[in-house]
Structures are given as structure tokens and as C-alpha cells.
Amino acid sequence: MNQSNRTRKLALAGLLTAVAVVGGMFSIPIGAAKCSPVQHMVNVIAGVLLGPWYGLGSAFVASLIRNLIGTGSLLAFPGSMVGALLAGLLYQKIQRLPAAFVGEVVGTGILGAMLSYPVAVLLMGKTSALFAFVPSFMINTVAGSIVAVLVLCALERTHILRTLRAGLH
């Protein structure tokens, strides 16, 4: 990948991170988690357009900024990062939008939720159960992923998605 493509990817990752941070200001508190469907939408879009590693980086930076400004919780790290990574990996492997959706939902809704258990217990002092976060994470990741797939399908129908992907790779 040449320097121009790296710069474009980094710029888009920064833009998507900003969308996630601003969207995170409108999070929905469900139990101990502050869930943000916008983050999940960004994870799917980043996974499709940028790939798994830029998606993971974007999710990490968005979680970090949201925690620093008080609109997130420590649960954002395992929740969003695993989903973004898996969305990108599955899309990269299968090259179909539903793969990114499934990656985000399984990555955040199940794996990220389970990885949040030790974070909640050890770092936040919460009493919790291993699967306690699955329902709230699942609701938000499905909602955000559906929005992302609708946006990406619209971009695909107008051939903009292909143009965007070609300009980034």
C-alpha cells in the first residue's frame, strides 16, 4: 500500500472515530454499560472500508476518547474492539456485507460482552455474571449494525462503495 492510500485510510479512520465519539454522547445506559449503537455502525463501516486493523484502531481511539470525556465506560474497550476486528476480518475473508454484520454482532454482542466481565469485576468493582452484558450489548450492536448495512447497501447500489474501496486499496 502506498503512502497516499495510507493517508486516505488514516483520514477516513479519523472521521469514523469522530462520528463514533460524537454519537457516543448519545449513549443508552443499560445496566452497568453505556451502550452506543453509533459505535457499532462505525465498526461495520470501518471493517468494510478500511479493514480489520484500522477498524480496531478506530474503535480503540473512540473508546479512549469517550472514556476521557466521560461519555463511555471501560466496557467500551472489549465491546467495540472485538466487534470491529471481527467485522473487518470476516468481511476481508468473505467479501460480503452480511459477513461484516455477523462479525460485529458476534464480536461485540457475544465475545466483547463476555470479555467485559473481567473488566467490570476487576477494574470497575461491579458484581456481574459472565453473560450479564450479552443482552444489552446484543441490542445495541444489532441496531448499529443494521444501520451500517443499510448505509453500505445504499452505497453499493450507487457504486460509491466500490469507488471508495478502490481509492483506499
PyMOL commands that place a pseudoatom at each C-alpha (Angstrom):
pseudoatom trace, name=CA, resn=MET, resi=1, chain=A, elem=C, hetatm=0, pos=[0.000, 0.000, 0.000]
pseudoatom trace, name=CA, resn=ASN, resi=2, chain=A, elem=C, hetatm=0, pos=[1.453, 3.363, -0.966]
pseudoatom trace, name=CA, resn=GLN, resi=3, chain=A, elem=C, hetatm=0, pos=[1.704, 6.440, 1.259]
pseudoatom trace, name=CA, resn=SER, resi=4, chain=A, elem=C, hetatm=0, pos=[-1.276, 8.137, -0.407]
pseudoatom trace, name=CA, resn=ASN, resi=5, chain=A, elem=C, hetatm=0, pos=[-3.559, 5.183, 0.374]
pseudoatom trace, name=CA, resn=ARG, resi=6, chain=A, elem=C, hetatm=0, pos=[-2.317, 5.045, 3.979]
pseudoatom trace, name=CA, resn=THR, resi=7, chain=A, elem=C, hetatm=0, pos=[-3.066, 8.733, 4.354]
pseudoatom trace, name=CA, resn=ARG, resi=8, chain=A, elem=C, hetatm=0, pos=[-6.574, 8.279, 2.937]
pseudoatom trace, name=CA, resn=LYS, resi=9, chain=A, elem=C, hetatm=0, pos=[-7.230, 5.328, 5.259]
pseudoatom trace, name=CA, resn=LEU, resi=10, chain=A, elem=C, hetatm=0, pos=[-5.961, 7.234, 8.275]
pseudoatom trace, name=CA, resn=ALA, resi=11, chain=A, elem=C, hetatm=0, pos=[-8.103, 10.249, 7.385]
pseudoatom trace, name=CA, resn=LEU, resi=12, chain=A, elem=C, hetatm=0, pos=[-11.218, 8.099, 6.985]
pseudoatom trace, name=CA, resn=ALA, resi=13, chain=A, elem=C, hetatm=0, pos=[-10.421, 6.258, 10.227]
pseudoatom trace, name=CA, resn=GLY, resi=14, chain=A, elem=C, hetatm=0, pos=[-10.178, 9.622, 11.978]
pseudoatom trace, name=CA, resn=LEU, resi=15, chain=A, elem=C, hetatm=0, pos=[-13.501, 10.728, 10.517]
pseudoatom trace, name=CA, resn=LEU, resi=16, chain=A, elem=C, hetatm=0, pos=[-15.216, 7.498, 11.551]
pseudoatom trace, name=CA, resn=THR, resi=17, chain=A, elem=C, hetatm=0, pos=[-13.667, 7.778, 15.019]
pseudoatom trace, name=CA, resn=ALA, resi=18, chain=A, elem=C, hetatm=0, pos=[-15.091, 11.291, 15.321]
pseudoatom trace, name=CA, resn=VAL, resi=19, chain=A, elem=C, hetatm=0, pos=[-18.536, 10.032, 14.302]
pseudoatom trace, name=CA, resn=ALA, resi=20, chain=A, elem=C, hetatm=0, pos=[-18.308, 7.318, 16.978]
pseudoatom trace, name=CA, resn=VAL, resi=21, chain=A, elem=C, hetatm=0, pos=[-17.215, 9.802, 19.656]
pseudoatom trace, name=CA, resn=VAL, resi=22, chain=A, elem=C, hetatm=0, pos=[-19.935, 12.320, 18.830]
pseudoatom trace, name=CA, resn=GLY, resi=23, chain=A, elem=C, hetatm=0, pos=[-22.508, 9.527, 18.501]
pseudoatom trace, name=CA, resn=GLY, resi=24, chain=A, elem=C, hetatm=0, pos=[-21.329, 8.167, 21.861]
pseudoatom trace, name=CA, resn=MET, resi=25, chain=A, elem=C, hetatm=0, pos=[-22.552, 11.350, 23.517]
pseudoatom trace, name=CA, resn=PHE, resi=26, chain=A, elem=C, hetatm=0, pos=[-25.996, 9.930, 22.940]
pseudoatom trace, name=CA, resn=SER, resi=27, chain=A, elem=C, hetatm=0, pos=[-25.349, 6.571, 24.571]
pseudoatom trace, name=CA, resn=ILE, resi=28, chain=A, elem=C, hetatm=0, pos=[-28.069, 4.457, 26.105]
pseudoatom trace, name=CA, resn=PRO, resi=29, chain=A, elem=C, hetatm=0, pos=[-27.410, 3.301, 29.676]
pseudoatom trace, name=CA, resn=ILE, resi=30, chain=A, elem=C, hetatm=0, pos=[-28.364, -0.353, 30.022]
pseudoatom trace, name=CA, resn=GLY, resi=31, chain=A, elem=C, hetatm=0, pos=[-27.272, -1.845, 33.327]
pseudoatom trace, name=CA, resn=ALA, resi=32, chain=A, elem=C, hetatm=0, pos=[-23.598, -1.062, 34.035]
pseudoatom trace, name=CA, resn=ALA, resi=33, chain=A, elem=C, hetatm=0, pos=[-22.890, -0.430, 30.350]
pseudoatom trace, name=CA, resn=LYS, resi=34, chain=A, elem=C, hetatm=0, pos=[-23.228, 2.793, 28.403]
pseudoatom trace, name=CA, resn=CYS, resi=35, chain=A, elem=C, hetatm=0, pos=[-24.097, 1.384, 25.018]
pseudoatom trace, name=CA, resn=SER, resi=36, chain=A, elem=C, hetatm=0, pos=[-23.791, 3.340, 21.804]
pseudoatom trace, name=CA, resn=PRO, resi=37, chain=A, elem=C, hetatm=0, pos=[-25.341, 1.953, 18.626]
pseudoatom trace, name=CA, resn=VAL, resi=38, chain=A, elem=C, hetatm=0, pos=[-23.354, 4.521, 16.625]
pseudoatom trace, name=CA, resn=GLN, resi=39, chain=A, elem=C, hetatm=0, pos=[-20.078, 2.829, 17.608]
pseudoatom trace, name=CA, resn=HIS, resi=40, chain=A, elem=C, hetatm=0, pos=[-21.355, -0.446, 16.165]
pseudoatom trace, name=CA, resn=MET, resi=41, chain=A, elem=C, hetatm=0, pos=[-22.393, 1.252, 12.938]
pseudoatom trace, name=CA, resn=VAL, resi=42, chain=A, elem=C, hetatm=0, pos=[-18.893, 2.729, 12.668]
pseudoatom trace, name=CA, resn=ASN, resi=43, chain=A, elem=C, hetatm=0, pos=[-17.309, -0.670, 13.393]
pseudoatom trace, name=CA, resn=VAL, resi=44, chain=A, elem=C, hetatm=0, pos=[-19.068, -2.283, 10.435]
pseudoatom trace, name=CA, resn=ILE, resi=45, chain=A, elem=C, hetatm=0, pos=[-18.357, 0.613, 8.075]
pseudoatom trace, name=CA, resn=ALA, resi=46, chain=A, elem=C, hetatm=0, pos=[-14.701, 0.717, 9.144]
pseudoatom trace, name=CA, resn=GLY, resi=47, chain=A, elem=C, hetatm=0, pos=[-14.381, -3.048, 8.767]
pseudoatom trace, name=CA, resn=VAL, resi=48, chain=A, elem=C, hetatm=0, pos=[-15.720, -2.912, 5.218]
pseudoatom trace, name=CA, resn=LEU, resi=49, chain=A, elem=C, hetatm=0, pos=[-13.930, 0.226, 4.025]
pseudoatom trace, name=CA, resn=LEU, resi=50, chain=A, elem=C, hetatm=0, pos=[-10.682, 0.122, 5.993]
pseudoatom trace, name=CA, resn=GLY, resi=51, chain=A, elem=C, hetatm=0, pos=[-10.147, -3.477, 7.036]
pseudoatom trace, name=CA, resn=PRO, resi=52, chain=A, elem=C, hetatm=0, pos=[-9.764, -5.131, 10.429]
pseudoatom trace, name=CA, resn=TRP, resi=53, chain=A, elem=C, hetatm=0, pos=[-6.711, -3.304, 11.783]
pseudoatom trace, name=CA, resn=TYR, resi=54, chain=A, elem=C, hetatm=0, pos=[-7.806, 0.248, 11.009]
pseudoatom trace, name=CA, resn=GLY, resi=55, chain=A, elem=C, hetatm=0, pos=[-11.259, -0.689, 12.328]
pseudoatom trace, name=CA, resn=LEU, resi=56, chain=A, elem=C, hetatm=0, pos=[-9.693, -1.989, 15.536]
pseudoatom trace, name=CA, resn=GLY, resi=57, chain=A, elem=C, hetatm=0, pos=[-7.601, 1.168, 15.878]
pseudoatom trace, name=CA, resn=SER, resi=58, chain=A, elem=C, hetatm=0, pos=[-10.612, 3.385, 15.288]
pseudoatom trace, name=CA, resn=ALA, resi=59, chain=A, elem=C, hetatm=0, pos=[-12.630, 1.502, 17.920]
pseudoatom trace, name=CA, resn=PHE, resi=60, chain=A, elem=C, hetatm=0, pos=[-9.767, 1.786, 20.425]
pseudoatom trace, name=CA, resn=VAL, resi=61, chain=A, elem=C, hetatm=0, pos=[-9.309, 5.525, 19.892]
pseudoatom trace, name=CA, resn=ALA, resi=62, chain=A, elem=C, hetatm=0, pos=[-13.066, 6.173, 20.035]
pseudoatom trace, name=CA, resn=SER, resi=63, chain=A, elem=C, hetatm=0, pos=[-13.304, 4.185, 23.295]
pseudoatom trace, name=CA, resn=LEU, resi=64, chain=A, elem=C, hetatm=0, pos=[-10.332, 6.043, 24.740]
pseudoatom trace, name=CA, resn=ILE, resi=65, chain=A, elem=C, hetatm=0, pos=[-11.702, 9.477, 23.841]
pseudoatom trace, name=CA, resn=ARG, resi=66, chain=A, elem=C, hetatm=0, pos=[-15.195, 8.583, 25.084]
pseudoatom trace, name=CA, resn=ASN, resi=67, chain=A, elem=C, hetatm=0, pos=[-13.706, 7.468, 28.413]
pseudoatom trace, name=CA, resn=LEU, resi=68, chain=A, elem=C, hetatm=0, pos=[-11.577, 10.599, 28.705]
pseudoatom trace, name=CA, resn=ILE, resi=69, chain=A, elem=C, hetatm=0, pos=[-14.548, 12.911, 28.123]
pseudoatom trace, name=CA, resn=GLY, resi=70, chain=A, elem=C, hetatm=0, pos=[-16.896, 10.890, 30.339]
pseudoatom trace, name=CA, resn=THR, resi=71, chain=A, elem=C, hetatm=0, pos=[-19.304, 9.546, 27.724]
pseudoatom trace, name=CA, resn=GLY, resi=72, chain=A, elem=C, hetatm=0, pos=[-18.060, 5.952, 27.782]
pseudoatom trace, name=CA, resn=SER, resi=73, chain=A, elem=C, hetatm=0, pos=[-17.134, 3.233, 30.217]
pseudoatom trace, name=CA, resn=LEU, resi=74, chain=A, elem=C, hetatm=0, pos=[-14.250, 0.795, 30.383]
pseudoatom trace, name=CA, resn=LEU, resi=75, chain=A, elem=C, hetatm=0, pos=[-16.607, -1.763, 28.867]
pseudoatom trace, name=CA, resn=ALA, resi=76, chain=A, elem=C, hetatm=0, pos=[-16.316, 0.104, 25.567]
pseudoatom trace, name=CA, resn=PHE, resi=77, chain=A, elem=C, hetatm=0, pos=[-12.826, -1.284, 25.010]
pseudoatom trace, name=CA, resn=PRO, resi=78, chain=A, elem=C, hetatm=0, pos=[-13.528, -5.018, 24.786]
pseudoatom trace, name=CA, resn=GLY, resi=79, chain=A, elem=C, hetatm=0, pos=[-17.004, -4.454, 23.400]
pseudoatom trace, name=CA, resn=SER, resi=80, chain=A, elem=C, hetatm=0, pos=[-16.146, -2.268, 20.452]
pseudoatom trace, name=CA, resn=MET, resi=81, chain=A, elem=C, hetatm=0, pos=[-12.650, -3.506, 19.658]
pseudoatom trace, name=CA, resn=VAL, resi=82, chain=A, elem=C, hetatm=0, pos=[-13.504, -7.200, 19.270]
pseudoatom trace, name=CA, resn=GLY, resi=83, chain=A, elem=C, hetatm=0, pos=[-16.519, -6.353, 17.135]
pseudoatom trace, name=CA, resn=ALA, resi=84, chain=A, elem=C, hetatm=0, pos=[-14.569, -4.033, 14.841]
pseudoatom trace, name=CA, resn=LEU, resi=85, chain=A, elem=C, hetatm=0, pos=[-11.776, -6.562, 14.411]
pseudoatom trace, name=CA, resn=LEU, resi=86, chain=A, elem=C, hetatm=0, pos=[-14.099, -9.481, 13.680]
pseudoatom trace, name=CA, resn=ALA, resi=87, chain=A, elem=C, hetatm=0, pos=[-16.254, -7.404, 11.306]
pseudoatom trace, name=CA, resn=GLY, resi=88, chain=A, elem=C, hetatm=0, pos=[-13.164, -6.478, 9.317]
pseudoatom trace, name=CA, resn=LEU, resi=89, chain=A, elem=C, hetatm=0, pos=[-11.676, -9.970, 9.332]
pseudoatom trace, name=CA, resn=LEU, resi=90, chain=A, elem=C, hetatm=0, pos=[-14.886, -11.657, 8.181]
pseudoatom trace, name=CA, resn=TYR, resi=91, chain=A, elem=C, hetatm=0, pos=[-15.529, -9.043, 5.502]
pseudoatom trace, name=CA, resn=GLN, resi=92, chain=A, elem=C, hetatm=0, pos=[-11.930, -9.361, 4.300]
pseudoatom trace, name=CA, resn=LYS, resi=93, chain=A, elem=C, hetatm=0, pos=[-12.303, -13.152, 4.066]
pseudoatom trace, name=CA, resn=ILE, resi=94, chain=A, elem=C, hetatm=0, pos=[-15.810, -13.400, 2.567]
pseudoatom trace, name=CA, resn=GLN, resi=95, chain=A, elem=C, hetatm=0, pos=[-16.215, -10.012, 0.785]
pseudoatom trace, name=CA, resn=ARG, resi=96, chain=A, elem=C, hetatm=0, pos=[-19.942, -9.803, 1.555]
pseudoatom trace, name=CA, resn=LEU, resi=97, chain=A, elem=C, hetatm=0, pos=[-21.706, -7.192, 3.715]
pseudoatom trace, name=CA, resn=PRO, resi=98, chain=A, elem=C, hetatm=0, pos=[-23.548, -9.772, 5.843]
pseudoatom trace, name=CA, resn=ALA, resi=99, chain=A, elem=C, hetatm=0, pos=[-20.143, -11.127, 6.918]
pseudoatom trace, name=CA, resn=ALA, resi=100, chain=A, elem=C, hetatm=0, pos=[-19.242, -7.751, 8.437]
pseudoatom trace, name=CA, resn=PHE, resi=101, chain=A, elem=C, hetatm=0, pos=[-22.640, -7.607, 10.159]
pseudoatom trace, name=CA, resn=VAL, resi=102, chain=A, elem=C, hetatm=0, pos=[-22.181, -11.087, 11.638]
pseudoatom trace, name=CA, resn=GLY, resi=103, chain=A, elem=C, hetatm=0, pos=[-18.629, -10.259, 12.689]
pseudoatom trace, name=CA, resn=GLU, resi=104, chain=A, elem=C, hetatm=0, pos=[-19.736, -7.146, 14.549]
pseudoatom trace, name=CA, resn=VAL, resi=105, chain=A, elem=C, hetatm=0, pos=[-22.713, -8.838, 16.210]
pseudoatom trace, name=CA, resn=VAL, resi=106, chain=A, elem=C, hetatm=0, pos=[-20.760, -11.921, 17.326]
pseudoatom trace, name=CA, resn=GLY, resi=107, chain=A, elem=C, hetatm=0, pos=[-17.638, -9.918, 18.154]
pseudoatom trace, name=CA, resn=THR, resi=108, chain=A, elem=C, hetatm=0, pos=[-19.373, -7.277, 20.244]
pseudoatom trace, name=CA, resn=GLY, resi=109, chain=A, elem=C, hetatm=0, pos=[-22.626, -8.946, 21.241]
pseudoatom trace, name=CA, resn=ILE, resi=110, chain=A, elem=C, hetatm=0, pos=[-21.116, -12.195, 22.482]
pseudoatom trace, name=CA, resn=LEU, resi=111, chain=A, elem=C, hetatm=0, pos=[-17.310, -12.147, 22.664]
pseudoatom trace, name=CA, resn=GLY, resi=112, chain=A, elem=C, hetatm=0, pos=[-16.943, -8.481, 23.657]
pseudoatom trace, name=CA, resn=ALA, resi=113, chain=A, elem=C, hetatm=0, pos=[-19.728, -8.829, 26.193]
pseudoatom trace, name=CA, resn=MET, resi=114, chain=A, elem=C, hetatm=0, pos=[-18.033, -11.845, 27.763]
pseudoatom trace, name=CA, resn=LEU, resi=115, chain=A, elem=C, hetatm=0, pos=[-14.647, -10.079, 27.785]
pseudoatom trace, name=CA, resn=SER, resi=116, chain=A, elem=C, hetatm=0, pos=[-16.336, -7.212, 29.617]
pseudoatom trace, name=CA, resn=TYR, resi=117, chain=A, elem=C, hetatm=0, pos=[-16.964, -9.472, 32.601]
pseudoatom trace, name=CA, resn=PRO, resi=118, chain=A, elem=C, hetatm=0, pos=[-13.393, -9.336, 33.975]
pseudoatom trace, name=CA, resn=VAL, resi=119, chain=A, elem=C, hetatm=0, pos=[-13.200, -5.613, 33.198]
pseudoatom trace, name=CA, resn=ALA, resi=120, chain=A, elem=C, hetatm=0, pos=[-16.380, -4.985, 35.186]
pseudoatom trace, name=CA, resn=VAL, resi=121, chain=A, elem=C, hetatm=0, pos=[-15.346, -7.163, 38.119]
pseudoatom trace, name=CA, resn=LEU, resi=122, chain=A, elem=C, hetatm=0, pos=[-11.626, -6.382, 38.346]
pseudoatom trace, name=CA, resn=LEU, resi=123, chain=A, elem=C, hetatm=0, pos=[-11.418, -2.788, 37.162]
pseudoatom trace, name=CA, resn=MET, resi=124, chain=A, elem=C, hetatm=0, pos=[-14.849, -1.340, 37.900]
pseudoatom trace, name=CA, resn=GLY, resi=125, chain=A, elem=C, hetatm=0, pos=[-15.667, -3.214, 41.108]
pseudoatom trace, name=CA, resn=LYS, resi=126, chain=A, elem=C, hetatm=0, pos=[-19.024, -4.403, 39.785]
pseudoatom trace, name=CA, resn=THR, resi=127, chain=A, elem=C, hetatm=0, pos=[-20.533, -7.728, 40.662]
pseudoatom trace, name=CA, resn=SER, resi=128, chain=A, elem=C, hetatm=0, pos=[-21.518, -9.437, 37.472]
pseudoatom trace, name=CA, resn=ALA, resi=129, chain=A, elem=C, hetatm=0, pos=[-22.014, -12.731, 35.692]
pseudoatom trace, name=CA, resn=LEU, resi=130, chain=A, elem=C, hetatm=0, pos=[-20.138, -13.921, 32.607]
pseudoatom trace, name=CA, resn=PHE, resi=131, chain=A, elem=C, hetatm=0, pos=[-23.097, -13.419, 30.265]
pseudoatom trace, name=CA, resn=ALA, resi=132, chain=A, elem=C, hetatm=0, pos=[-24.591, -10.396, 32.045]
pseudoatom trace, name=CA, resn=PHE, resi=133, chain=A, elem=C, hetatm=0, pos=[-23.641, -7.932, 29.304]
pseudoatom trace, name=CA, resn=VAL, resi=134, chain=A, elem=C, hetatm=0, pos=[-24.742, -10.047, 26.346]
pseudoatom trace, name=CA, resn=PRO, resi=135, chain=A, elem=C, hetatm=0, pos=[-28.371, -8.787, 26.183]
pseudoatom trace, name=CA, resn=SER, resi=136, chain=A, elem=C, hetatm=0, pos=[-27.515, -5.072, 26.338]
pseudoatom trace, name=CA, resn=PHE, resi=137, chain=A, elem=C, hetatm=0, pos=[-24.515, -5.380, 24.014]
pseudoatom trace, name=CA, resn=MET, resi=138, chain=A, elem=C, hetatm=0, pos=[-26.546, -7.500, 21.591]
pseudoatom trace, name=CA, resn=ILE, resi=139, chain=A, elem=C, hetatm=0, pos=[-29.405, -4.985, 21.350]
pseudoatom trace, name=CA, resn=ASN, resi=140, chain=A, elem=C, hetatm=0, pos=[-27.068, -2.134, 20.537]
pseudoatom trace, name=CA, resn=THR, resi=141, chain=A, elem=C, hetatm=0, pos=[-24.765, -3.996, 18.194]
pseudoatom trace, name=CA, resn=VAL, resi=142, chain=A, elem=C, hetatm=0, pos=[-27.681, -5.351, 16.164]
pseudoatom trace, name=CA, resn=ALA, resi=143, chain=A, elem=C, hetatm=0, pos=[-29.247, -1.870, 15.927]
pseudoatom trace, name=CA, resn=GLY, resi=144, chain=A, elem=C, hetatm=0, pos=[-25.996, -0.206, 14.901]
pseudoatom trace, name=CA, resn=SER, resi=145, chain=A, elem=C, hetatm=0, pos=[-25.060, -2.992, 12.505]
pseudoatom trace, name=CA, resn=ILE, resi=146, chain=A, elem=C, hetatm=0, pos=[-28.417, -2.808, 10.747]
pseudoatom trace, name=CA, resn=VAL, resi=147, chain=A, elem=C, hetatm=0, pos=[-27.957, 0.931, 10.200]
pseudoatom trace, name=CA, resn=ALA, resi=148, chain=A, elem=C, hetatm=0, pos=[-24.440, 0.302, 8.852]
pseudoatom trace, name=CA, resn=VAL, resi=149, chain=A, elem=C, hetatm=0, pos=[-25.634, -2.384, 6.440]
pseudoatom trace, name=CA, resn=LEU, resi=150, chain=A, elem=C, hetatm=0, pos=[-28.422, -0.088, 5.201]
pseudoatom trace, name=CA, resn=VAL, resi=151, chain=A, elem=C, hetatm=0, pos=[-25.905, 2.709, 4.593]
pseudoatom trace, name=CA, resn=LEU, resi=152, chain=A, elem=C, hetatm=0, pos=[-23.420, 0.355, 2.928]
pseudoatom trace, name=CA, resn=CYS, resi=153, chain=A, elem=C, hetatm=0, pos=[-26.147, -1.247, 0.758]
pseudoatom trace, name=CA, resn=ALA, resi=154, chain=A, elem=C, hetatm=0, pos=[-27.186, 2.207, -0.433]
pseudoatom trace, name=CA, resn=LEU, resi=155, chain=A, elem=C, hetatm=0, pos=[-23.552, 2.990, -1.250]
pseudoatom trace, name=CA, resn=GLU, resi=156, chain=A, elem=C, hetatm=0, pos=[-23.234, -0.357, -3.018]
pseudoatom trace, name=CA, resn=ARG, resi=157, chain=A, elem=C, hetatm=0, pos=[-26.334, 0.229, -5.172]
pseudoatom trace, name=CA, resn=THR, resi=158, chain=A, elem=C, hetatm=0, pos=[-24.950, 3.582, -6.338]
pseudoatom trace, name=CA, resn=HIS, resi=159, chain=A, elem=C, hetatm=0, pos=[-21.474, 2.083, -6.943]
pseudoatom trace, name=CA, resn=ILE, resi=160, chain=A, elem=C, hetatm=0, pos=[-19.967, 4.548, -4.463]
pseudoatom trace, name=CA, resn=LEU, resi=161, chain=A, elem=C, hetatm=0, pos=[-18.843, 1.708, -2.188]
pseudoatom trace, name=CA, resn=ARG, resi=162, chain=A, elem=C, hetatm=0, pos=[-16.722, 0.181, -4.957]
pseudoatom trace, name=CA, resn=THR, resi=163, chain=A, elem=C, hetatm=0, pos=[-15.196, 3.593, -5.717]
pseudoatom trace, name=CA, resn=LEU, resi=164, chain=A, elem=C, hetatm=0, pos=[-14.435, 4.224, -2.037]
pseudoatom trace, name=CA, resn=ARG, resi=165, chain=A, elem=C, hetatm=0, pos=[-12.848, 0.812, -1.584]
pseudoatom trace, name=CA, resn=ALA, resi=166, chain=A, elem=C, hetatm=0, pos=[-10.790, 1.198, -4.774]
pseudoatom trace, name=CA, resn=GLY, resi=167, chain=A, elem=C, hetatm=0, pos=[-9.476, 4.568, -3.578]
pseudoatom trace, name=CA, resn=LEU, resi=168, chain=A, elem=C, hetatm=0, pos=[-8.372, 3.080, -0.268]
pseudoatom trace, name=CA, resn=HIS, resi=169, chain=A, elem=C, hetatm=0, pos=[-6.629, -0.084, -1.529]
for i in range(1, 169): cmd.bond("trace and resi %d" % i, "trace and resi %d" % (i + 1))
show_as sticks, trace
zoom trace
